[in-house]
Amino acid sequence: MRLGRVGFVAVVTAVMASSIAACATAPVASRAPSSSSPAPTDRWQDALLAQPSAVTTAPSLEPGYECHPCHFLAENQLFGVVATGGTTIAVGVQQPPAQAVAFESVDGRRWAPLSGFTAALGTTALAIATNGRRSVIVGSAPTGATSWATLGAGGADWQQAPPQDDLRVASAAGAMTSVTPFAGGFVAGGYRDDPLHATSAAATWRSSDGLVWHADDAAAFADGRIRGVAASGETLVAVGTAGDPNYGPAAAWRWTATTGWQRARIVPDPAGAMRAVIATPSGFVAVGLNGHDDGALAWTSSDGVEWTAAADQPAFHYFSSPVRMQAVLSGPSGLVAAGWRSDAGKGSAVAWTSPDGRTWQGPAWETSFSGGQITGLASSEAGIVAVGRNGYPDWNQAAIWTAVRP
């Protein structure tokens, strides 16, 4: 193993107008960047991630052969992160061949492979959650959806879920993409498609221990795909898409013990795709991209049944290029969202703040974001942690950003 460079960035929930001014100014209403945008402040620090040599070393070349760039033997990227038991854990995949990976850190500055975690070939880890007693990682395997769990929140002995009918999806056409603690156990969201009959369906599973799962059966899931789940009290909310799994239209579902799973209503129209959701004191906030994939978009709901898209605003745009919110975090001072935008630097990670999910400031950008993409956020003792990757499209290398709160 040797240490590879990853970005390490601060996204602080208590951002006030003065700190927003220190970041790159958001595009103006014409969707073009302001010419008076200040230079990046370079507040974001780099951390060290213990990378396998296959991810940091290119293969030897035959005589006379040239490549620009020379690709490494393998690539990796991260999708989910959670703080638990004095440590922070990030999960993702290394490929080829695909294999779930996980890293941990106690200080947010140095990251190493997660102790006690091993995964079989063909697996991917897509999300992680904790309920304070144990942590659960969810993802995919050649047989369909899968998970890993530990007996303690920060325990070192991870077990993979045993084969079971409720996780099996033919043709590997299913996965758990998200997970949240609920009612003393866990609820995971994802999809179970049927390529043989050209049908798709969102899916949710429940578990008391993160290893034995029971799938919910709901007609409301037809043609959907869940990308995020959240819980508030005795209410569950899932968000994603109905139709194209990447570009939407957007879709949301709510569960209560009285109603079961029901399809939500999105106003003024469902154009766009929801990528993540968070519970807040006033309800729920989802983030994603608009229907034209030329800007980010956010939605709010007080009850999970009816969702309202935020008004279009400069913070959602960068020229007419794609801008996507892909993760969201709620704190006492408001919301932080993070994701990706297309730009001349082959795409960059970006971050936003909001007091209520309706009006957004940003996107904040720094030099260390260049070539990056954020797909997961968590709050830890070290600050706010963002995970994703750097280097696309020449190579993908797992990246983690964070900073101590002031």
FENDAQUI-V361385 format. One line per field, one symbol per residue. ss: DSSP state (h for helix, s for strand, l for the rest). phi: phi as a letter, one per 30 degrees, with the letter a starting at -180 (. if undefined). burial: # if it has 24 or more other C-alpha atoms within 12 Angstrom, else .. Layout:
ss: ???
phi: ???
burial: ???
This chain:
ss: lsssssllllllllllhhhhhhllllllllllllllllllllllllssssslhhhhlslllllllllllllsllssssssssssllssssssssslllsssssssllllsssslllllllsllsssssssllllsssssssllssssssslllllllssslllllllslhhhlsssssssssllsssssssslshhhlslsssssssllllllsslllhhhslsssssssssllsssssssssslllssssssssslllsssslssslllllssssssssllsssssssllllllssssssllllssssllllhhhllllllsssssssssllssssssssllllllsssssssllllllssssllhhhslsssssssssllssssssssllllllssssslllll
phi: .bdcdbdbbcbcdddcedddddcdddddedicdddceddedhddcdcccdcddddcbdddcdeicbbbdddddbbbacbbaacahibcbcbabcadddadbbbbacbicbbbeddicbbddicbccabbbcjcacbcblbbeckdaabbbdbecdcccbdedeaedcdbeihcaaccaabdahibbbcblabcbddchbbadabbbadbibcbbddcbdddeicaccabbbbicccbbblbbkddccjddbbbbbbddcidbddccbdadejbdcabbdbeckbbcblbddchbadabbbadbicbccddddaeddbbhcddbbdbabbcbdckcbbbaabdaddijbdbbbbadbiccbckddbbeddeicacbabacbddkcccblabjdcdacbebbbaaddd
burial: ...############...##.#######....#.........##########.###..............##.############.#########..#################..####.###########.##################.###..####....####..###########..#########......#################...#############..#########.###########.....######...###########..#########.##################.####################..##########...##################################.###########..##########..
